[in-house]
């Protein structure tokens, strides 16, 4: 979302020392970014064996599985009173860095970013700054029917689903419990047979809120990959989720009457987060998108939220750019006032980049979501932006960035409950822009929600080289903080046949 080049960015020199000598420790996020050579979001012994942290690795790897993630390092540091950002609990806030080491952060055009698949080698800078895009390809759905799959049994939830089925002349498939379906082979086989005979093009999955969890999502991908013989998802999916029956009815009715946003009616906005003086990739992605929208003659306002550790970090300039600063006492933005609040209320496409935790995205608390989100489209690349009500996986003590895990509604769910017509987020640890942009790009090509979702998941399956017919996590995997399948835990809420935007790209 911006033009040519961001202002100068300061780098902090970090020295690792042994024994009792004082040391300024890098943040956990920086540690992983600097040493994660294969880009899987965690460290392995062979990735650090020649580095200064090689001796620390066995101390972090408590379970001895050969992998270390951010939570492992955060937990170890906490024993010694060290925060995730590397500062001591008793330390005063860090002073702004001196401009002795300066690096320019470029704002490339989207077409300058590398498209990555399983054969792509990314540079350390591309991985560190998420300055690439997942490579995706179109995969034609095999059928032509609209299918709704649900485990709702109450009439107040089934009525809007029947309206949707009637609207598309589709079919409704009901199961007892989507959350436990993967545990029953006979019921899985029966459902798969029904899916195949229905010949679906679009599959709208409408789970009970308590059913929407990690293994349920992975099992849906398994089912959609087995409709025919190739390993890719063979239908266009989307989730229909809301906290109440009224919310589900509003989502369905909006979908039925939705008209794709034309270029003249599109009002896009970006919200980014600057969490330190050197972590600017969120700001960069806002600037990249702003630049792209400007190429189409569209303005994209930006709200950039700066945390207390970002004192002295560069800022974007230009019309309709708001730079907000949070404090140690109130770390999150809880409301948008005046012109910024009016701009957010008027926006019908909101794109967010930055850290997240349940109930927070990009340092914005769910309380700041407008009460009236009717017709809005929300894409957020934050971790836990679609956190499940009940998780299959082991709880995490802290989210990346050192944010506490709270018992709050998922950010995207609150937006849907406020009237949004489509939202995108991740159940756990999102990889942000490289995956989010593929969905936005698909929408800008005039494709449907289901097409964008299918392309994303198929692209991730190819890049991760996971077996699409064996994705459900076993007990051992569920005990870990991360798993290879975690990359597939994106949740796109919306009618899969809905076309969000009129075609802007070829």
N, C-alpha and C positions, 0 to 999 in steps of 0.2 A: 503493500500500500504506500509507497512513497517514490521519490523520484530517483536521483542518481546515486547519492552517497550519504551515508549517515555521518554525523560529526565524529571527531576523533574519540576513540574509546581507550580507556586506560587499562593496562594489564597489571596485575599484582604479582611481584616476584615471590615465589614460594620456596622455602628451604626446608628439606627434611633433615632432621638431626637425630642422632641416637643418644642413649644414656640420659643424662640430666640436662643436657644443653637445651635451651629454649628453642621452640620452633613455632612458626605460624603455619598451621595445618591448612591444606586446601579443603574446600568443601567436598562432601561425599560425591556430589554430582560431578564435580570436576575430576575427581579421582577416576570415576568410571569412564567419563568421556575421554580422558587422556590415555587410558590403558585398554579400553574395550576395542581391540583391533578388529573383531569380527562383527561388531555392531549389534550384538544380541542383548545389550542392556545389562550385562553382568560380566564379572571377571573370572577367568580361569587361570590356573597356576602357570600354564605356559605363556600366557599373555603378559605376566608380570615378572617372570623369572630373571630377566636381565635388568629389572628396574630397582629403584630405591625402596619400593614397598614389598619386595619379594619376601622379606622376613616377617612382615605383618600378615601376609596372606593366611598362613596356618592358624593364626589367632582369630582371624575373622571367620574362617571356614570351620565353625564349631561342629557342624554335623558331618564334616569330612566327605562331602559329596563332590568336592573338586570345583565347586562354583561358589561365588560370593556375589550377593546383590547389595543394593543400597541399604536395605533393612539390616542386613548382617553387620555392616560397618557402623551404622547408626547405633545399633544395640551395643556393640563393643565400645564405642566412644562414650556412650552414656555412663558406663561404669566408672569412667574417669572424669566425669563432669565436662565433657566436650560436646558441643552442639554439632548438628549435621553440617553447619556452615564452617566448622573448624575452629570457632571461637570457644573460649571457656565460659562456663555458666556465669562466672564472676567477672568476666571481662566487660569493659565498657564498649560501646559500639565502635566499630572500626572507623578510623579516619579515612577521609577520601584519599585515594591513591595519588601519588605525584605523577606528573606527566612525563616521567623519564622514559617509559616504554610505551610507545604509541603504535597502534595498529588500526588501519582503516577497515571498516566493515562495509563491503560493497552491497549495493542493492541491485542485483541482476534482474533482468527480465525473466519471466517464467520459462521462456524457451531456451534460456541459457543454463537451466538446471538439468542435471543428469537424470535420466529415467533409469531406475534401478530394478533389476530382477536378480535371480539366483546366480547369474554369471557376471554380475557387475562388481567391479572393484571400486570402492569409494575411498576417497582420500580422508585422512584424519580430520581435516577441516570440514569436509562435507558431512561426516558423521557427527562431529561435535556440534555443528550449527544446524543440523537437520536440513542442510542445503541440497536436497535432492527430492525427487518425486518417485513414488512407487510406480513401476511400469505396469500398466494394465492393458488388456485387450478385450474387445467385445466377444461375447460367447452367446450365440443365439439360443434362446429358450426352445425346448423341444415341443412344447404344447401350445394351446391357444386359449385355455380356460383360466378363469379367476377362481382361486381356491382360498377359503378361510379355514385356518386350523386353530382350534381353541380347546381349552380345558375348563371354560366357564360352564356352569350348570344353572346359574340363576337367570330367570327370565329377563330381569332388568338389564343384564349384560348381553344376553342373546338377541334381544330385540334389535339393537342397532346393527349387530352383525348380520342378522337376516336382511335388514335394509340394504346393507352393502352388497350382500350376495345377490339380491334381487336387482340392484342397480347394474351390476356387471353380468347378470345372467350366469352366475357362478355356482359353486357348490360349497357346502359347509361340512367340514370333517371335524368330529368331536372325539376327544380322548378323555380318559379319566383324570390323568395328572401328567402334564408335560414335564414337570420337574423330575419325576421318577421313571419316565417312559424308557429311558436308556437301560434301566435295570431289568426290563422284561422283554426278552427277545421275541416272544410270540406276539405281543402287542405291537412291537416295533415292526415286525414283518407284516402284520395285518395293515398297519398304517401305510407302510411303504407300498404295499399292493394297491391300496386305495389311491395313493398319490399317483402311481403310475397309470392306473385306469382313468384317473381324472384328467390326465394330460395337461398339467398346469403350465401356464405362462407366468402368472403372478401368484405368489403364495403370501397371504397376509396372516402372520402368526399373532394370535390374540391370547396371550397367556394371562392367567391370574397373576397379580403382582408378586405374590409369594413364589410363583413358579419360575419367574424370570431370573435365572441364575446361570453360573458359568457352564456347568455340564449340560444344562438344558439347551443353551445356545449352541454349544459344540455338537450336540446330538442333532439339532436341526440342520446344521451344515452337513453332517453325515447323511441324513435322509435326502437332502436335496442333491447331494453328489451321487446318489445311487439310483436316480430316476432312469438314467441310461448308463451306458458302459464307460463313458469317459470319466476321468477323475474330477471334473469341474462341477460347480453348482449348475444345475440344469434348468433352474427357474429363477425368476426375479423376486427376491424376498423383501419384506418390510414388516415391522412390528407395530401392532396396535395396542398401546399400553396407556393406562390412565389409573389414577388412584380411586376413582369412583365410577359408578355406572353413568352418572350424568356427564362426567368427563369423557368417558368412552363414546357416548352418544354425540357429544359436541365434536370430537375428533372425526368420527365417521361422517357426520352431516357436513362439516367443513370440507372434508375430502370430496364428497359427492358434488359439492357446488363450487369447488375451487377452480379458478381461472388462472392459467400460467401467467407469471409476472412478465410483462413486456419490458423492454429496455426503458421505455418512457415512464413506467410505473415502478421500476425497481429502485428501492432506496436501501443501499447496502451500508453497513457500518462494521468496523473492526474494533475489537477490544484486545489489547496485548498487555503483557506483564513484563516489567524489568525487575528481576529479583536481586541483581547485584550489579556492580560496575562493569563486569565483564560478560555477564550472561545476557546477550542481546539478541538471541536468535528469534525470540517472540516478536520483538520490535522490528527486526529485519523482515519477518514474514508479513507483518502488517504493511510495511512499506512496499514489499513486492506486490501484494495484492492491490494496494492503492495505485501503484504504477500501472498494473494491468487494467484496472477499471478505468483509469484515466485514458488509456489507449482506446477505450470504447466510448469516450466522451462522458463518463460517469464519475461523479465524485464519491469518494469513500471516506467519511469522517473516521477519525481514530481517537479512541480513549486509551492512553497508555498509563498503566498503574505502576508506580514506583514503590518498592518496599524500602524500609529503612536502610537496608544494606546497599541500596542503589544510589546513595548520595554521591553526586558528581558524575553519574552516568550520563551519556549523551541523550539528547531529546530530538524528536522530529519537529520540523518546522512546517509552516504552511497553514492555509485556512482550515478551519474545523479540525484542529488537533488539540486535544485536551490532555495535559499531563497532570495526573493525580498522584498525590503522595500519601502513603499510609504511615502509621506510626507503630512503635512497639506495643503501645497500649491498645490500639484498635488497628489490627493488621489487615482488615478487609474493608472494602467499600460497601456500605450498606444502603446507599441511596445515591441517585444521580439528580442533581438539582439544576434549575434554571435552563439555559440553552442546551446543555449536554443532556439533561433529562428529557427535554422535548425532542432532541435529535434521536435518542434511543427509542422513544415512544413511536416516532414516525418511521423508524427503520423497519423494513419487512424482511431483511436478510442480515443476520448478525453472525460474524465469524470471530471466534475467540482462540487465542494462542497463549499458553502459559501453564504454570503449575496448577494443580487442583487437588482437592480432597472432597470427601462426601459433603455436599452442601456449599462448595466453593469452587469457582473456576476463575483463574487469572486474577486472584486477590479480590474477586467480586463475590460477595455473599448472596445466597439465594434470596435474601430479603430485598435485594436491589432489583430483582427481576420485575418488570412492570406487571401490575395486576391484570392488565388487559393485553394479552399477547395474541389476540385473534389474528390468524392469517400469517403469523411470523414464521420464518425459517431460521433455525438456530444450528450452527455447526460449532462445536467446541472440541479442541484437541487436547483438553486437560485430562490428566489422570483422574479416575473415579467420577467423571462427569455423568456416567450412567451406572453408578454403583448399585448393586442389587439390594433389595430389601432384606433378603436372606442369602448369604454367600455359601457356596460349596467349599471355598478355599480357606486356608488358615488366615486368621486376622493379621493385619500389619499394624505395627506400633506407630509408625509414621509414614506419611506419604513423601515422595521425593520433594525436596525443598525444605524438609524439616517440619511439615505441617501435621498437626495432630489428626488422627482418625476420629471423626465424630459420628454420632448417630443421627444423621440428618438426611432429608430427602435428597435424592440425586438431583443435580442441577437441571438435567434435561427433563426429568419428570416434573419438576416444579414448573418449568416452562410450558409443558404440555397441559398440566392442570390449570395454567393461566390462559390457555387458549391457543398455544402455538400449534401449527398444523404439521410440522415436521421438525425433528431434532436429531442430532448426531452426537454420540459420545462414546466413552469406553468404560467397561465395567471395572477395570483395574489400571494397569500402567500403559498409557497411550504413548505412541511415538509421534504424535502431533502432526505437523504440517505435511510431511511426506505422504501420509495416508489421508489426511483430511482433504488435501487439495484435489485428490483424484475424484472425490465425491462432488466437490464444488465444480470441477471442470466438466464432469459428466452432466451436471445440471445445466451448465452454460452451453453445452452442446444440444440442449433441448431434450435430454433423456429423462426417463422417469426415476423416481426414488429407487424402485426395485432394480433397474438396470445399473444405477450407480453403486448400489450395495453389492450386487452380484460381482461386478467388476472388481471392487475392492477386495472382497473375500477371495475370489479366484486369484487375484494378483498376489495376495498374501500367502495363499497355499503354494503357489509356484515358487515364490521367493524363499519361503521357509522350508520347502520340500517335505512338508508334512503329508502323511497319508490321509486323504480326505475321507476315507471310510473307517478310520480308527482314530478319532479325535478326542473322544471323551476321556477325561483324566482319571487315572487310577488313584487308589488311596495314597500312594507314596507321593504322587505329583500334587495332590490336593493339600498335602501337609507343607509344601514349600511355599515360599513367598512369590516365586515366579515359576512359570512353566513355559515350554516352547509353544504350547497352544494359546498362551495368553495373548499373543499377537492377533488372534482371531476374535477377541472379545469386544468388538465394536457393535454398538446397538444403534440402528437407524429406525427411529420411530416415525411412522407415517404410512399412509396407503401406498403400497408398492407401485400401483398404476398411476399415481399422481405425478404430473409433470410440473415441477416447481417453477421453471423459467422458460420463457420463449427462447429459442435458439439464438445464441450470441457468437458461438465458436463453431468452426467446421470440424 
